[in-house]
Amino acid sequence: MARSSARLASGTALSLLLSTGILIGTAYAQEAAGEDEAEALGTIVLSAEDQIKQALGVSTVTSEDLAKTPVVNDISEIIRKMPGVNLTGATASGQRGNQRQIDLRGMGPENTLILIDGKPVNSRSAVKMGRNGERDSRGDSNWVPADLIERIEVIRGPAAARYGSGAAGGVVNIITKRPEEMTASVGLHFNSPERGAEGATQRGSFMVAGPAGERLSFRLHGGYARTDADALDINDGAITDAGGTRMLAGREGVVNKDLGALLTWQAAEGHEVDFEASASRQGNIYAGDTQLGSIGTIPAGLWGQETNRMYRRTFALSHRGDYDFGTSNSYVQLENTNNTRLCEGLAGSGEGAITNCVDSDGDGVNDAPGFQTIRTSNISAKTEWMLPLNLRGKETMLTLGAEVRHEKIDDPASITVTLPPTITGPDLENDPSRRDTKLSQTTIGLFAEANIYWNDRLILTPGLRYDHNSGFGSNVSPSLNAEYTFSDEVKLKVGVARAFKAPNVFQLNPNYVYNTRGNGCPWVDGVRLPGPCYVAGNPDLDAEISLNKEIGVAYEGENGLSASVTWFHNDYKNKIYSGQVQQNEDATTNRLFRWENTGPAVIEGIEGNFATAIGEDLMLNTNFTYMIDSKIKSTGQPLSLVPDYTINASLDWAVRDDMLLLLSATHYGPIQPSAVSVVTGSVTEDPNERGGYTLWNLGMKWEMNEATQLSAGVSNLFDKQVFRTETSGGSNTFNEPGRAFYIGLNATF
């Protein structure tokens, strides 16, 4: 299966390269005739993708927004201020709660697809997934220096279904800068917390870009950023139980190093080819965190050191073409990620904690940590063709496309749990040394969309996507978006779509086994089954499915006045959890469980925004998200640990033509806790709830001259600091840092 999938992916990639070359070659002959024939087509309408990007569930963060409120280290800090967006830990379990990641409409980080210039980022797939869905990962939002970003498109709800697996919650598309004139720029940023116990940040970046001849242009960029780890005792004394005081870890630090090059060839009039390569490294700076949050004996000696490193390399070839019959956009990308980290426990309460795995003195006893590496290789290829048509008098833009994603993983690190001889099965290997460390899966997608101007008031955007996955089989994703114009100011927008997420390679791998040692064994009649229990991957999993619906009204008036309100509802089924059905039914010990597709969940909410000019110099922007419901139907527990409601507001004051002051605030409502511990399965009668709180920020941007820009400010102005007190069975699972001061300088030459 793996070998044939690799051939398929490679063949598709080769076909794309050949077709790109053929199209470039034929483009010369079309140049003269193209203009006259294009005029005969009449009015050119928006493509389905462009129309979708005008949906109410779409927000854009511009480079100007990033300049007003600079990123400390990760762009997720800015994206979190969009409607429908929050940050949450790696999963609703609360474990890895300080690994804050983008959560769109409460669907969880694993349902957020990250793109860079339209190409998927899959590096987190190199990080093993815990039995409750958590990964020791920062997500995939921090692979591009902030100063290189032109804009960020945040696409939520039905509009995201066109992007295939992993976009059930939405899509974050990071678009990078492509200067047309010779440009050199540098950026510096410093962030200093008021308290020394919280990690400070320094970052810098550069870009050189411009023409390199009559038909060539280039871009070279690089970046370095470092955020230090929180102190080991930042949460000291935050939790007390029968065993005494447990100290929970604060936020890990990180070192980012990025380097990339882009060469663009103007092959013919209307035809561009990009050759792109990049290399990035993320090094984790240890703060003592473990999967269960408690700081053990080894972490104290490793504080401040790099305990894991992610190396990501990409090579991509892209083509954009204009023809007399339409336009095209195609690419093929190779993405390699090496996840190198110190050995971690794979069983019981030590799961996810750094452990000794090296015999340093040869006495037969492992007495020191050592590094292991998980490697992934992802080939993705996509081609889209936009064809203007006139269907019985209705102007239409038809989009036809195909996509391939081939994922291959080599994981010698997390398949080392031995299965007792009493556990048998046709796809189980009891001896870890005999297990195949390599696994792969391939997804092939075909899609068609049309943007139809039905009449002067109604625009319809139907779509259909078909995907076939080598692991779970086929999936069909229909969608329909519509826009109705009541007047020049008021529009109604409606959308419905079926989205999906393929099981990941860990969940599918029967050789990926946990020994829970009792933690995670199911409860029967109020009593937990005695351990040890084992949880193995399941090659028979189905895709997770989400039916996403939204309806909203938008108003665009004069003087910058705009407002919208949108209701959304997602029916979520087949979500993959660690199973509760015992596979070896007669066993009273060494019980075997698998990952399973579980029952349905529901997500429902309202999001909206309001913006208006106040006089000539002030601009008010506000947005809100209100979660009506977010729960697993069978248990009533929350699907994701996000606030009941979130309100963002900002007031921009143009003090002078060259100076802007910004006052902003975010209010987070209470976060409903899970009453069921995902670690032990026990029920908490009165779980802790994180109450609501407000963060205020004050900033300034000064255009010192045409080429130099200075930014400065204070984040968390009134020093609302919140400490982590738990890792499961509640919602107080992360640290909210206190007051900090920042200054940044950007210069263009």
Phi, psi and omega in degrees: 000313181297319183293317180292325178295320179297318178299319182296313181296317180296320179296319179295317179300317179297320179299320178297316180298316180295317181295325177298314179298318179297317182294321177296318181297319181284344184297326181301320182289341184266349188302313185292316184281340188301317186295313182295317183290327179295324180296329183289344182286345180084206183296129178269123182263167179294150172288165178300321180295317179295322178294318179299324181289355173260006179292162181293335180275024181234131176232154179233128173259118183268170176295331176294321176298319180293330178286325180289317180235082188300148175289136173288305178216319188239134182295346177301334178298329180269319180299328181300344182269004176275154176298143179078005185241138170219171170252139176220168176294183186299340180196169178291351178295339185088344177289150186056038186297333180277357173274075187291126183226163185288128180235114182262120177054034174073016183270356177090152183301328182291346177257017173252118179267124178261131176237148169240114185054040176083000182254137185291147175249121187236023187294329181294345177291350176276357181256127183300149180259127176290168188290350176251017174092002184272150173231147172276071188220153175269007187081198185236028185262006188234037181258003181231128175303137185301325183287349178271353189273129175275316177195164176232123178262123179251111188245121184241159170071211186303331181298338185274349186298333182294345187269000172084204188300138176091000183251023182297326175276319179161188185228138170243111183253113182267114181259126184265163183286145177222076182301139179270336178254161179300122186219140170229136181216151174226151177222139178230143180211137179228135179230122185237109176295150178294327180262134180291345181286346180257144186290134176272164183229137169228135176213153177212154181208162175217158174212135172233126185206157177153185179290149178231031183142186184294323184240003184242145169221163186216164171211132176234130181222157176205159180203151174221132178215142178222126171242123182284158179284152171295158178295151181300328185259021183297328178253025185302129177076013185284342183218137179228131178222192184299335181270005181103195183279130175251129179267125180260148185284150173272209185275134174291154173266177181204145171244122178251132173230124184228140176212133181207156179222143179226129176237123181248128181248121175278087188294325179198172178300121180084008181228120180239141176235129178254135169245122189225140176216143178211154176219131181225153178222129174242120178250125180281130176259116196287135174240011176094006186290147173226175180299325179264003169089333185283142179275123181263204185278320181293317185304325182302324180280345183256359183305136179084354179264161174280117181254345169209153184223132176250124178248121181238129178231137178228147173224128186220146174234125183232154177221132173239126185229144172245129181232172177292341182255357180156201181227162179220157176214118185223151175206160167224134185225136170251125180236120177246135178228129172250122178254100183253120183211161176295148182306141179236150175296144182243011186216145170055215184290344178271004182299131178081358178266143178299136186225161176283128180221009181237133175270095188283335183245006174074020181265009178086002180244127176289118186230011180208149175290158176215163184266142173231158184230131169254130183243137174234149175226121182239124172253123176233139180217142183209143174222134179232140179232121180257118188238112177287134182225165171233103183262101179051047176086000181254118179296130187219142170244112180267133176243125176240139183205165176217148183215143176229133171232120178242122183243128179231136182228140174240108190233088176274356190270324192246019178244027190263005178285128180276134175268134177300152182297342179286344179264118182229159177182156184295335182245017181252138174240115185289327184268114182301329183292344181258003182278146176282124182278351185255140178211149180212161171209152182230137175238128177246128181236140172236137181215154177219137177221155176220135174254106190250120173277089187297317173203192184295341184250333190247129174240124179251138178229084175277154179208156177214129179234135177240128178235140173237125182248136183294344180267305188255350179108220190252156176213139177244131183236092174278156178208155175211120173241146182217148176228127179239127182263114176280322180202183178297338184258331191243130178227145174253132181231133184228144177209146173213138183201153175254121181245166181212164174221125179287145172302145179275171188293335177289316181294330181275343189275111180294345178272356177269103193235139171253144165251108186284341184052030181106320175297120179096353173295141184296160175258135177233122181053042176080003180237131180282137177297141179289146179270183002282151172243148180243142177236122183243156174297161186228108181289354182258018180292150172261166177290148170285142186234141176222129173258109187256132180227146174207153174212135184203166179236137179237143178235130176233110181247200180271168176057035176076010181280124177212151180202153175205157173216136185224132172260134178230151182211124180240124170263118190244125179223166180066020178300139187268122177230164170297128191287163178242004181260119182287128183280320176264085194302325186272354184286139176253354172214166183051049180288144181248130174233166179227166167296142182222153167281120186258188185289183187282162173224165181223139175231129180215141180191180178228137175225154181195174178210160177213133179217141178201151172278140176243097187073204183269340191244351184245142176226125180255130175231130176222152170209162181214158172224128178235120180269108177288320183206144174199095186203157170275123190297323185290331183246342184076005182275153183296145178282328182211143182274079178240157181297153175302324177206154178223134178235126175245137178216143177216145177235115179262129179239113177279089183297318175216175179300333184251007184221134180232131172254141184229122172247124182224157179212147173230127176249125177256128175284180179300150175254118182289128183275161170275131179275353181249122177289124179283350179276311185252343184081001181284157181256129177264124184296319183225075184294150180291140178246131174283119181286170181288155177202164184235137176245130178249145179225144178231127183219166180218140173233127183235119174278093186297322171202188184296339186248351188231135183227131180245135175233147179202159179171186180232126174261150185050061189307319183261016169057052176275094183261134180235137183252148175286134179234357182199167179233351175196159181073019178192189182233004179268066195252008182211162177268139170251112186293155182275201185298140177215155181243140181225156174212142181217153180222129176234131181228139179239138183239000000 
